[in-house]
């Protein structure tokens, strides 16, 4: 039977270049969530409290410049080395001396992999949703796309971003995608920081070459999606990650269903099952 869970408790943690703000709820083994670019801490589990009710402590935080967290100062930025350093500081503050599972989406997955390449001993497992990076420099076309989103947000606010984002979306999913975009873009305390992140994050490499993933000796669950609904997080990239990570398995929604990463309840059950696997459970308990 699921247990009652107290309301999340807000916290502040000193990151590598400013204050990271988040919330924590539940008691037990620790799961830390990492969201994607232009999102905030709500956009990993989407309000689901299933994991807290099943005996986990869930720690969620806003990446630098996102949500309520401080923007990067002028002498710092938004590359993956800096994002991974923030994660290390967050773990020092919220889970000192404990191995944790990282549950991530998109930019959060890239950050987690960057961290795992250097600090895999601090992790019990990785849940890597929506990876979109193969460890290769971005093309001019890709950078032009991200710069167009930054220009749209800078010049036209949320609706300017949405207009730039509304390009070649699948008509079957367009309204849902645009609604989610409007929701998440309205939640940031520092919109100018999101503009800067949109320009800088895509120019950063979380790792160099897909073969680098073979060095990560940590149990992993890679969560992909079918391209019809979420082409920005390609199925082929998620498959490649699952094949390269030496201790990974792959999960995906049924054809025609919304992506697992869009549904906090379904994703939480996948995370719970992953945490219950003997190797992950043993690392969480160590």
C-alpha positions as CSV (number, residue, x, y, z in Angstrom):
1,X,0.0,0.0,0.0
2,X,1.3,3.5,-0.9
3,X,2.1,5.7,2.1
4,X,1.0,9.3,2.7
5,X,3.6,11.8,1.7
6,X,4.3,15.2,3.3
7,X,4.3,18.3,1.0
8,X,7.7,19.0,-0.6
9,X,10.1,21.1,1.4
10,X,11.8,23.9,-0.5
11,X,15.6,24.2,-0.3
12,X,18.5,26.3,-1.5
13,X,21.9,24.9,-2.3
14,X,25.1,26.8,-3.2
15,X,26.0,25.8,-6.8
16,X,29.2,26.3,-8.6
17,X,28.2,29.9,-9.5
18,X,25.0,30.8,-7.6
19,X,22.1,29.5,-5.6
20,X,20.2,26.4,-6.9
21,X,16.6,26.2,-5.7
22,X,14.5,23.1,-5.5
23,X,12.4,21.0,-3.3
24,X,12.6,17.5,-1.6
25,X,9.9,15.1,-0.4
26,X,9.7,11.6,1.0
27,X,12.1,9.4,2.9
28,X,14.3,6.6,1.7
29,X,16.8,6.1,-1.1
30,X,17.4,9.3,-3.0
31,X,16.3,10.0,-6.6
32,X,17.5,13.4,-8.0
33,X,15.7,14.8,-11.0
34,X,17.4,16.9,-13.8
35,X,15.2,18.7,-16.3
36,X,15.7,19.8,-19.9
37,X,16.6,23.1,-21.5
38,X,13.9,25.8,-21.0
39,X,12.1,23.5,-18.5
40,X,12.2,23.5,-14.7
41,X,12.1,20.9,-11.9
42,X,8.4,20.2,-12.6
43,X,9.1,18.8,-16.0
44,X,10.6,15.4,-15.2
45,X,8.0,13.7,-13.0
46,X,5.2,16.2,-13.9
47,X,3.7,16.4,-10.5
48,X,3.6,12.6,-9.8
49,X,4.3,11.6,-6.2
50,X,4.3,7.9,-6.8
51,X,8.0,7.5,-5.9
52,X,7.7,9.3,-2.6
53,X,4.7,7.1,-1.7
54,X,6.7,4.0,-2.6
55,X,9.5,4.9,-0.1
56,X,11.9,7.1,-2.0
57,X,13.2,10.6,-1.3
58,X,12.8,12.7,-4.4
59,X,15.1,15.8,-4.8
60,X,14.2,18.1,-7.7
61,X,16.0,21.3,-8.5
62,X,16.1,24.0,-11.2
63,X,19.2,24.2,-13.3
64,X,21.2,27.4,-13.2
65,X,19.2,30.2,-14.9
66,X,16.0,28.1,-15.0
67,X,12.9,28.3,-12.8
68,X,13.9,29.9,-9.5
69,X,17.6,29.3,-9.6
70,X,20.2,32.0,-10.0
71,X,21.4,32.8,-13.5
72,X,25.1,32.3,-14.3
73,X,27.1,35.4,-13.6
74,X,28.9,37.2,-16.4
75,X,32.2,35.3,-15.8
76,X,30.4,31.9,-16.0
77,X,27.9,30.3,-18.4
78,X,25.9,27.3,-19.3
79,X,28.2,24.6,-20.6
80,X,27.9,21.0,-19.5
81,X,31.0,21.2,-17.3
82,X,29.4,24.0,-15.3
83,X,26.0,22.2,-15.2
84,X,27.7,19.0,-13.9
85,X,29.6,21.0,-11.3
86,X,26.2,22.3,-10.1
87,X,25.0,18.8,-9.8
88,X,28.0,17.8,-7.7
89,X,27.3,20.7,-5.3
90,X,23.7,19.8,-5.1
91,X,24.6,16.2,-4.2
92,X,27.0,17.4,-1.5
93,X,24.2,19.4,0.0
94,X,21.2,17.1,-0.3
95,X,22.7,13.6,-0.3
96,X,26.2,13.7,1.3
97,X,27.9,10.4,1.4
98,X,25.0,8.6,-0.4
99,X,24.7,7.1,-3.8
100,X,21.7,8.3,-5.7
101,X,19.7,7.6,-8.8
102,X,19.6,10.4,-11.3
103,X,16.3,10.7,-13.2
104,X,16.8,13.0,-16.2
105,X,15.4,14.4,-19.4
106,X,17.3,15.9,-22.4
107,X,19.8,18.5,-21.1
108,X,19.5,16.8,-17.7
109,X,20.5,13.4,-19.3
110,X,23.5,15.0,-21.0
111,X,24.5,16.7,-17.7
112,X,24.1,13.4,-15.8
113,X,26.4,11.6,-18.3
114,X,29.0,14.3,-18.1
115,X,28.9,13.9,-14.3
116,X,29.0,10.1,-14.5
117,X,32.1,10.1,-16.6
118,X,34.0,11.7,-13.7
119,X,32.0,10.6,-10.6
120,X,30.3,7.3,-11.4
121,X,31.1,6.1,-7.9
122,X,28.6,8.6,-6.5
123,X,25.7,7.1,-8.5
124,X,23.5,4.1,-8.0
125,X,21.9,4.4,-11.4
126,X,21.0,6.6,-14.3
127,X,17.5,7.1,-15.8
128,X,18.2,8.9,-19.1
129,X,15.1,10.2,-20.8
130,X,15.1,11.9,-24.2
131,X,18.9,12.0,-25.0
132,X,19.5,14.1,-28.0
133,X,23.3,14.2,-28.2
134,X,25.8,11.9,-30.0
135,X,28.9,13.7,-28.7
136,X,29.5,15.5,-32.0
137,X,29.8,19.3,-32.6
138,X,26.5,20.8,-33.7
139,X,25.8,21.7,-37.3
140,X,25.3,25.2,-38.5
141,X,21.6,24.3,-39.1
142,X,21.2,23.0,-35.6
143,X,22.7,26.2,-34.1
144,X,20.5,28.4,-36.3
145,X,17.5,26.6,-34.9
146,X,18.5,27.2,-31.3
147,X,19.4,30.8,-32.0
148,X,16.0,31.3,-33.6
149,X,14.4,30.2,-30.3
150,X,16.6,32.5,-28.4
151,X,15.8,35.4,-30.7
152,X,12.1,34.6,-30.4
153,X,12.1,34.6,-26.6
154,X,14.4,37.7,-26.4
155,X,12.3,39.8,-28.8
156,X,8.8,38.5,-28.3
157,X,8.7,36.8,-24.9
158,X,6.9,33.5,-24.5
159,X,4.7,33.9,-27.6
160,X,7.8,34.9,-29.6
161,X,9.4,31.6,-28.5
162,X,6.3,29.7,-29.4
163,X,6.2,31.2,-32.9
164,X,9.8,30.2,-33.5
165,X,9.2,26.7,-32.0
166,X,6.1,26.1,-34.1
167,X,8.0,24.7,-37.1
168,X,7.1,21.4,-38.8
169,X,5.4,20.0,-35.7
170,X,3.3,16.9,-36.1
171,X,-0.3,18.1,-36.4
172,X,-1.4,15.2,-34.2
173,X,0.7,16.5,-31.3
174,X,1.0,20.2,-32.1
175,X,-1.5,21.6,-29.6
176,X,0.0,19.5,-26.7
177,X,3.5,20.5,-27.6
178,X,2.7,24.2,-27.8
179,X,0.7,24.1,-24.6
180,X,3.6,22.5,-22.7
181,X,6.0,25.1,-24.3
182,X,3.9,28.0,-23.1
183,X,3.6,26.5,-19.6
184,X,7.2,25.9,-19.0
185,X,8.4,29.2,-20.5
186,X,6.1,31.1,-18.1
187,X,7.8,29.6,-15.0
188,X,11.3,31.3,-15.2
189,X,12.3,34.0,-12.8
190,X,15.1,35.2,-15.2
191,X,14.0,35.0,-18.9
192,X,17.2,36.6,-20.1
193,X,19.1,33.7,-18.6
194,X,17.0,31.3,-20.7
195,X,17.9,33.3,-23.8
196,X,21.6,32.9,-22.9
197,X,21.2,29.2,-22.1
198,X,19.5,28.6,-25.5
199,X,22.6,30.0,-27.2
200,X,25.2,28.4,-25.0
201,X,24.0,24.9,-24.1
202,X,23.7,23.6,-27.7
203,X,27.3,24.8,-28.3
204,X,28.6,22.7,-25.5
205,X,29.6,19.0,-25.7
206,X,28.6,16.8,-22.8
207,X,31.1,14.2,-24.0
208,X,33.3,13.8,-27.1
209,X,32.1,10.9,-29.3
210,X,29.4,8.3,-28.6
211,X,32.1,5.8,-27.7
212,X,32.7,7.7,-24.5
213,X,29.5,6.3,-23.0
214,X,31.2,2.9,-22.9
215,X,33.3,4.2,-20.0
216,X,30.2,4.7,-17.7
217,X,30.1,1.6,-15.4
218,X,26.8,2.5,-13.8
219,X,23.4,0.7,-14.3
220,X,21.2,2.7,-16.6
221,X,17.7,2.9,-18.0
222,X,17.5,4.8,-21.3
223,X,14.0,6.1,-22.0
224,X,13.4,6.8,-25.7
225,X,10.4,8.0,-27.6
226,X,8.9,7.5,-31.1
227,X,9.8,10.3,-33.4
228,X,6.2,11.0,-34.4
229,X,5.5,12.8,-31.1
230,X,9.0,13.9,-30.1
231,X,11.4,14.2,-33.0
232,X,13.6,16.6,-31.0
233,X,14.7,13.6,-28.9
234,X,15.3,11.1,-31.7
235,X,14.6,7.4,-31.2
236,X,17.9,6.6,-32.9
237,X,19.9,8.6,-30.4
238,X,18.2,6.8,-27.4
239,X,18.9,3.5,-29.0
240,X,22.5,4.3,-29.6
241,X,22.9,5.4,-25.9
242,X,21.4,2.1,-24.7
243,X,23.7,0.1,-27.0
244,X,26.8,2.0,-25.9
245,X,26.2,2.2,-22.2
246,X,27.6,-1.2,-20.9
247,X,24.9,-1.7,-18.2
248,X,21.8,-0.2,-19.8
249,X,18.4,-1.4,-20.8
250,X,15.9,0.4,-23.0
251,X,12.3,1.5,-22.4
252,X,9.8,3.2,-24.7
253,X,6.0,3.9,-24.9
254,X,3.7,1.7,-27.0
255,X,3.3,2.9,-30.6
256,X,0.6,5.7,-30.7
257,X,0.9,6.5,-27.0
258,X,2.3,9.8,-25.7
259,X,6.0,9.6,-24.7
260,X,6.9,8.1,-21.4
261,X,8.8,11.3,-20.6
262,X,5.5,13.3,-20.9
263,X,3.8,11.2,-18.2
264,X,5.0,11.5,-14.7
265,X,3.0,8.5,-13.4
266,X,4.1,6.1,-16.1
267,X,7.7,7.2,-15.9
268,X,7.7,7.0,-12.1
269,X,6.7,3.4,-12.3
270,X,9.5,2.7,-14.7
271,X,11.9,4.4,-12.3
272,X,10.6,2.4,-9.4
273,X,11.1,-0.9,-11.3
274,X,14.6,0.2,-12.2
275,X,15.5,1.0,-8.6
276,X,14.2,-2.4,-7.6
277,X,16.6,-4.2,-9.8
278,X,19.1,-6.1,-7.5
279,X,22.2,-4.2,-8.7
280,X,20.7,-0.8,-8.4
281,X,19.0,-1.6,-5.1
282,X,22.4,-2.8,-3.7
283,X,24.2,0.4,-4.8
284,X,21.4,2.6,-3.3
285,X,21.8,0.7,0.0
286,X,25.6,0.8,0.1
